[in-house]
Amino acid sequence: MENKTKATATLAASALCAVSTLPEISPLKFILTGSVGGFILGLANHGFLAATIGGMADWFGVTALFRKPLGIGFHTEILRRNRARIMEAIVEFVGTDLLNTKNIMETVKDENTAQLLIDYFEQNKGRAKTKVLVHEILGELFGHLDTEKISKDVAPILENEIKNLDAQKLFDAVIKVVTNDNHSRKILITLLDTGHKILQSRHMQEEILKKITELREAYEGDSAGRALVLSSMDLTDEKILNILNETVDKKINEAEKVLNTKGALVDSATAAAADEMIKMFGGFVNSAVGSINTKKFLEDLKTLFMQKFDSANFIRTWLDVNVKGETDPKILEKLRRQQAANPKSHLIVEVERKPVIWKEAVDFLVDAKIDEFIKDKNLQRKFDKLIKDFIEGLLDEYRGQIPNMIRERLDKFSDDELTEFVEGHVADDLQMIRINGSVCGGLVGMVLFIVSQIIERIAQGG
């Protein structure tokens, strides 16, 4: 129950009880008889009557703050009539006392702002929120990059570097890396896996089956005996293909097993087989390199590359995809071709964008800086001082503007809006004045009745 309802109920109850305890009409006079009964009835009547008067007076006083009670305009609507003076008092109080720089800094200086920040990082998902904020800022920053201009400026530099590149030196370095034992092992495993997938592809299987058919027909020729032997052995082209696939699968699996087996538990035979394969691969690469004129080959390759390579477009696309996070144009073109090939299809394809290259590095840096801040007490002290100095400087700078800001905010209220605003915030608390007025009035009324009775008895006794 709201205080206003309580106060009204108290006033109504007081008035009802005051009427019902009047000695002349009260039904209680038949119960409370004699001098004692008359005293109790009079005491109750005076108490309830005083409570009613006190409640009515306080109702009038509380209501007079905001409007005209009972239509009486004399010294009522205090808030409306004294608007200017009240506003100036509020502005003065808030601007020079409540939001005084000294008062605020007295409160702020007792706070450890560094610890508040640490608590935010550790308890309120602040670390993750900080990363999201940094991502949004950098995303917005990189999103406005003029990649067209950057690519045009950088392209000549890139082309000049490619022209002056020592291709032979680079080629020798690549060959050295490729023929390194560890790298050769990985390359061989990749080649075996890729070759296996190619052999098992539908197109390659069809081509191999076609070649098997050609070889079988060439083998049989005009010899009925050869055809009879193959037929008796049930060696169809498909079975020959299956046998070939099984043999190749077995050989590739054995080779992959040998190359993938490393560590202290590998047996000597497996290790020797792996070394032999790696040695053969290195010999093959070196033999292939030695059989060509690498200098002319590399120069021709570089010339062809420069003719085909659109450096500006490459740089722009790379920045758009890897820095700005836009969709790769090649993927969009592929989707357009698919849509063109299936114009009746209404399927909406969600294009997954490639993650930008800077996100993981930024996350690592944010984590590192947060961890450093949490551990470094000296850094925390510097941060705490920096924040407090910043707040104090900000308060000093805008101290003169605070009263104006408050005044502008209050001036936006009309008289009715201001009255409703203030009443909505304090009216319920002011209703306690009415309740207290009724209670105090009732007590005072009973005390005065007792005093009057005592004086009357003394006068009669005298």
N, C-alpha and C positions, 0 to 999 in steps of 0.2 A: 504494500500500500504506500502511495506517495505521501510525502509530508503535507501537501496541500489537502488531500483527502482526510488525513488524520486531523489536521487543524480545523477543518470545516465540521468534521464529526464531533470534535471536542466542543466547539462553539455551540452547535445544535443541541448537544447533550446538556451543556451547562444551562442554556436557555430553557429547555424543557424541564429540567430539574428545578430551576429557579421558580418556574410557574407552579410546578406540582408541590412545592414545599411552602407556598404562601399559607400562613396560619389560617386565614379566613376560608380558603377553598380547598386546602390540601386534604386528601382522604386519609393522610397519616395522622391527622389530629384525633381521630377516633382510636388510634393505637398508642400514640405518644401523648399521654394525658398527664395531668399534674404539672408541677413546677419543673421537674426534671424533663418530662416529655416536651413541655413548651420550650425549654432551653435547647434541647437537641434539635427540635424542629426549626427554631429561630437560627441556631448556629448553621444548620444545613442551608437554610434559605439565604442567609447573608453570604455564605461561602459561594453558592452557585450563582447568586446575583452578581457578586463581585467578579467571579470568573467570567460571566457573560459580558460584563462591562469591559473587563480587561481584554478579553478575546476580540470584542468588537472594536475597541480602540486600536489594538495592534493590527487587526485586519485593515482598518482604515489607513493606518500608517504605512503598512507594507504595500497596499494597493496604490496609495498616493505617490509612491516612487515612480510608478509606470503610467498610471492613468487617473481619471477623475472618479473617485468612489462616490456612488450615489449622485453623480452629476455635479458634485461640488468642485468648483474650480479654484477656490481660495487656497493657495499654497499647496496645490496638488500637481500631478504630472511633473514631479521634481526633475526627473531625468531629461525630459523633453525641454523644459524651460531653462535648465542649466547646462544644456548640451555643450556649449562652447567652453564654459569654465571646467566642466568635468573632463572634457577631452584634453584640455591643456594640462590638467592635473595628471591625467594618465600618461600623456606624452612626457611630461616632466619627470614623473616617477620612473617610467620605463627607460627613458633615454639617459637620465643622469644618475639613477640609482640601480634599478634592476639590471640594466645592460651596461653598467659602468665598467670600463676596462679593468679597473683595479679589482672590482668584485668578481668579475668573470675569471680573471687570472688567478685570484686567490683559490678558486675552485679547481681551475685547470692545473695549477702547479702541483697539486697533490695526486694527480693522475699520472700513471706510467704509460704514456702513449705507445711506447715500444712494446710493452707487454700486451696491451690491447691488440696491437697488430699481430703479435705472435699467436695470441688466442684465436684471432680471426683465421689465421692460416691453418692452425692445428685442429680447431674444434668446429668451425662453421663452413667447411669446404672452401675456405678462402684461397687455398692453393689452386684448386681447379678453377675457381671463378676468376682468379688473377690471370690464368692462362687464357681463358676465354676472352677476357678483356683485351689482353695483348694481341690475341689473334684478330679480334675485331678491328683494333687500331691499325695493325700492320696490313690487314686485308683491305681496309679502307684506303690506306696510304698507297699500297701497291696497285690497288684497283684503278687509281687515277694516273698510273704511269703511262706516258706517251710512248708506247713500244714502237710505233711507227718511226718517230724521230730518233729514238735510241738506236734502233736497228740500222737506220741510214748513217748514223754517226759511227757506229762500231763496225759495220760491214767492211769498209776500206781497211781498217786495222786488221781484221781477221783475214781478209784476202791477202794482204801483204805478208802476214805471218805464215800463211800456207805456202805462198810463193817462195819465201826464204827458208822454208823448212828443209832441214837436211834429211831427205827421205831415206837415204842409205843408212844413216845412223839410226833412224827410227826403226827401219826394217830389221837391221841387225839386232836391235834391242828386243824387238818382238820375237824374232827367231830364237834368241837366247832364252826368253821367258817361256816360249812354247816348248822348247826342248829341255827345260829344267825338269828333273825327275818328278817332283810333286805336281807341277802343272801338266806335264805330259800324261800322268796318271788320270787327272781330272778330265783332260781333253779326250783321252781315249774312252773313258767311261761315257762321256757325253756323245761322242761319235757313235759308239756302239748302241747306245739307247736311241739316238736319232735314226741311225741306219735301220735298227730293228722296227721302229714305227713306220718308216718309209716302206720297208719290205712287206709289212703287214697291211698297208693301205689297200683299199679296193682297186684303185687304178693300177698299182704296181702288181698286185696278184693277177689281174686280168692280163697284163703285158707278159708276165712270166709264163702264165698258162698258154698264151699264144705262142711264145717261143718254144715251149715244151712240145706243143703240137707240131710246129714246123720241124723240130729236130727229130721227133718220132717218125714223121712222114718221110723225112730224108733218110733215116736209118732203115726203114722198111723198104723203101724204094719199090722195085719190082719183085722183091723176094717174099714169096708166100711163107717161107720157113720162118723168117724173122717175125713176120706178123703173127704166125701161129704161136711162136714161143712167147711173145709179149701177151697174146690173148690168153694162153694157158696159165700164165703167171698172174692174170687179172691185173696187169699194169696199165690201167687207164691213165689218161692225162691228169685227171684230178688226183688219182692216188700218187702219181709221181710228184705232183705239186705238194701234196701233204707230206710225203717223205722228205722232200727238199726243205719244207718249212720246219719240220721237226728237227732235222739235222742242223739247220741254221740256228734255230732257237736254242738247241742244246749247246752249240759252240759259243754263241753269244753269251748265254747264261754262265757257262764255265769261265769265259774270259772276264765277265763282269765280277764274278765271285772272286777270281784271282786278284783283280785290281782293287776290289773293295776290302780285301782282307789285309789289315795293317795292325801294327802293334806288337807287343812282346809275345803273344800267343801264336803268331803265324809260324807255320812249319817251314823248314828250309826249302822244300820242294816248291811250295806255293810262292815263297819269296823269290826263288830263282826264276820261276815262270813269269812272275810279274816283272822282274828286272829285264828278262829277255824281251818281253813285249814292249816295254818302255824303250829299250835299246833299239829295237827294230823300228819303232815309231820315230825316234830321233834320227836314225839313219835314213829313213824314208824322207823326212823333212829336209835334212841337209842335202840329200841326193837331188831332191826336186829343186832346191834353191840353187845348187851348183850347176844344174843343167840349163839355166836360163841366164840371160844377160840382165842381171837385176838393176843395173844402173839405167839402162834404156827402158826397161819395163816400168820402173818406178817413175821416171820422167814422163813417159807416155801416160801412165795412170794418173799422175798429178795434173797433167794437161787436160786429160779427159774430165777429171773431177772438177777442175776449175770452170770448164765449159758448161757442165751440167749443174753445178752447185750454185743455188741462189742464196747467197750469204745473208742478205737483208731479210728475205722471207724466213730463212731458217732461224735467225736470231729473234725476229718478231714472234714467230710461232712458239719458240722455246720459252720466251718470256711470258707469253700469254698463258701457256699451259702450265709451266712449272712455277712461275712466280705469282701470276694473277689468279691462277686456278680455273681458267676457262676451259671449255671442252676442246679436245683436239680436233682440228678441222678435218683430219682424215676420217675420224669416227663419224662426224656429221655427214661427210660425203658418202660414206658407206651406208648410213641410214637413209640418205636421200635415194641412193640407187636401189636399196631394198624396197623403199616406198614406191618408187617408180615402177619396179618390177611387179609390185602387188598393189595396184591403185585402189582395189576394193577393200583392202585390209584397213580396219579402223583401230588396230592395236596401237596403244600409246607406249612408246619405248622410253624408259627412264635411262637417261645417259649418266653413267657414273663418272664423275670428274676425277681426274688424277690428283692425288694429294700434292699440295705445294711443297717445294723442296725445303722451305725454311721452317715449317711447322715443328718438326721434331727437334731441330737445333734450338729453336726458341723455347720449347718446353724444357729442354735440358738446361738452358741458361737460366730460365725462371726458377727451376728447382734448385739449381746451384746457388743462386743469389739468395733465395729464401732460407736455405740451409745455413748459408754463411751468416745471414742476419740473426738467425736463431741462436747461433753459437757465439757470436762476437758481441760481448758486453760493451766494448768501447763503441762499436758501431751503433748499438742500441741507444747509448747515452747521447751520441751525436744526433741520432734521429729524433729522440725525445726533445732535445734542445731546439732542433730545427723546427719541429712542429709547433712548439710553444712560442718560439720567436715569431713564427709566421702568423699565428693566431693573434698575438699581441700587436704585431705590425698592422694586421688587417683591421683590428678593432680601433687602433689609433687613426688609421687612414679614413675609416668610414664612421667614426664616432659622431661627427657632426651631421651625417646623413641619416642616422638611425631615427632621431625624432621626426624628421621630415617623412621618412618612410612610414612610420606609425601614423602620423597625422594624415597622410594621403590615404592610407588604408581605412582610417576611421571616417574620413570625409566622404568616402564612397557610400556609406550607409545613409539612408534617409532617416528622418526622425522615427518613423514607424519601424524600419528595419533595425535601427539601433536599439530601440526599446525591446523588440522581440529577441534580438541577439542577447542583450544583457539579461533579460528576464528568463530566457531559456537556460542560461548558465547558472543563475543565482537564485531564481524565484523559489525553487524547491527548498533550498537551505534557509531562505528568509521565512518560510512557513513555520519554522521552529520558533520564531519570535511569537507568532500567534499562539502556539501551544504553550510556550513558556508564560505568555501573558495571561492565559486562562488559568494555568496552575497557580502562578504567583498571585493573581487577583483573587482567586478562591481562598488561598491561605491568608492573604492580608484581610479579606472580608471577614473570615472567621476570627482572626486575632482582634480586629476592631470590635466585633460583636462581643467577644469575651471581655475586652477592656470596658466597653460601654456597660455591660452587665455588672462588672465589678464596681464601676463608678456609681451606678444606680443603687446598688446594694449599700454602698458606703454612705450615699446621700440619704437613703431611707433610714439607715441605722442611726445617722446623725440626727 
